[in-house]
Amino acid sequence: GWGEFEYILAENVNSVVSVLFDSVSIGDNSQQILYSTLIDHRGNNLPSTLINPKIIIKQKSDDTAYIVGEESSTGFKIVRAGQSSNPVPVDLYIVEMGE
């Protein structure tokens, strides 16, 4: 596999601030995603390049996926946690931060 993925999560719930540091094992099945192959919620194709994109993943099941490395202007790499061979459904929020 890819090994371990370490992350920090900060949240503020009802004025209580919590910080969590954790690591998870990530699987072998990374997938390179190109923006040009994606469709937005209105059915429109995304452009082939974005300026300074950032990806936020919203999980849709108990399985988890992560962005590996940095997003590029043409795409990103995503990987599922663990060694499961099942698909991991997610919603992707893709934000173009601009220059």
LINPE-V105604 format. One record per pair of residues at least 4 apart in sequence whose ideal C-beta (glycine too) atoms are under 6 Angstrom apart, sorted by the first residue. I is the first residue (numbers start at 1). J is the second residue. If there is no record, write none. Layout:
BEGIN
i:I j:J
i:I j:J
END
This chain:
BEGIN
i:1 j:27
i:1 j:28
i:2 j:26
i:4 j:23
i:5 j:24
i:5 j:26
i:5 j:66
i:6 j:23
i:8 j:21
i:9 j:20
i:10 j:19
i:11 j:18
i:12 j:17
i:24 j:81
i:25 j:82
i:26 j:79
i:26 j:81
i:27 j:80
i:27 j:82
i:27 j:83
i:30 j:68
i:30 j:77
i:30 j:79
i:31 j:78
i:32 j:77
i:33 j:75
i:33 j:76
i:33 j:78
i:34 j:74
i:34 j:75
i:35 j:46
i:35 j:50
i:35 j:75
i:36 j:48
i:38 j:46
i:39 j:43
i:39 j:45
i:40 j:44
i:49 j:73
i:49 j:74
i:50 j:73
i:50 j:96
i:51 j:96
i:51 j:98
i:51 j:99
i:52 j:97
i:52 j:98
i:53 j:71
i:53 j:96
i:54 j:95
i:54 j:97
i:55 j:67
i:55 j:71
i:55 j:76
i:55 j:92
i:55 j:94
i:56 j:93
i:57 j:65
i:57 j:90
i:58 j:91
i:59 j:64
i:59 j:90
i:60 j:89
i:60 j:90
i:61 j:89
i:63 j:88
i:64 j:81
i:65 j:78
i:65 j:80
i:65 j:88
i:65 j:90
i:66 j:79
i:67 j:76
i:67 j:78
i:68 j:77
i:68 j:79
i:69 j:77
i:71 j:76
i:80 j:88
END
